[in-house]
Amino acid sequence: MSEKKAGHLALGDDAARQLANATKTVPQLSTISPRWLTHCLQWLPVEAGIYRVNKVKNPNDVLVACSQKDEAQLPQTFVDYESKPREYFLNSVATILDINTRISDLYSSPHDQIKEQLRLTIETIKERQESELINNVDYGLLANVHDDQRISTLTGAPTPDDLDELLTKVWKEPGFFLTHPLAIAAFGRECTRRGVPPPTVSLFGSQFLTWRGIPLIPSDKVPVEDGKTKVLLLRVGEKRQGVVGLFQPGLAGEQSPGLSVRFMGINRSAITSYLISLYCSLAVLTDDALAVLEDVEIGKYHDYTNTYK
């Protein structure tokens, strides 16, 4: 469209843009998160998709004696094992990606359509993986907290006292707290109110709040219901008898540990198909490696009216 300026006709911006090139981004997917949990866990390869956690039966029955001056008889003992140890089976998060060959042939400049479709699908699968690690009813963190390792908040909002109490449950080399970002914000408010703002630490190139030197790792996969959520505390690693992630090694079409992308062919409708699978699970090696703070209110404010809905 032409436009008139000072008595002259000139080509306008709207019309000129029809001939102009534009810089194009790759597709932006708003559901992608940092997935810190998968970065913080130690991941172990699993044979035949089964991981058996052997435990000592009645550990307090293992008898020993302190050295004595007299000739007292030493106790006789042995270490017994549980006869039916728990076995963890790998879960599959999978989908089939379909792409019309005409689309990939004609519209792959400047960005490869197949590459971008695979990238976005894989990102979505990895988001689901983190959700399953936390919420799966069989192996998820929330479903595997021992009853003795569950505590409730003192006043509703997450306070330094609550996190201190949680640390008494996982006192052997605690690794990190895990909770929803809204709970971390609520904890920060409680600390500020008490005049003890929590320090930060740099991990993976990002800053995290800490308490007693233990980082608070955010995940939007920790559920929030009726204005309440939970705070988990984990000890991680096989040597520490903590929480470990499990994956299947050596998959056909392996792209990363446990993740497989396999070409399934092109059908008579010119549709190209790819099978994308991610095999994973999680194991809690000892009961005291995991604890949870429950009934954590995230909508408590001190300087103005509670506006959480």
Beta strands, then each sheet from edge to edge (+ up, - down):
strand 1: 2-5
strand 2: 8-11
strand 3: 42-45
strand 4: 50-53
strand 5: 86-89
strand 6: 91-100
strand 7: 150-152
strand 8: 176-179
strand 9: 200-203
strand 10: 206-211
strand 11: 214-218
strand 12: 228-234
strand 13: 243-247
strand 14: 254-256
strand 15: 259-266
strand 16: 271-284
strand 17: 290-297
sheet 1: 1+ 2-
sheet 2: 3+ 13+ 16- 6+
sheet 3: 3+ 13+ 16- 15+ 14-
sheet 4: 4+ 5-
sheet 5: 7+ 17+ 12- 8+ 11+ 10- 9+
end
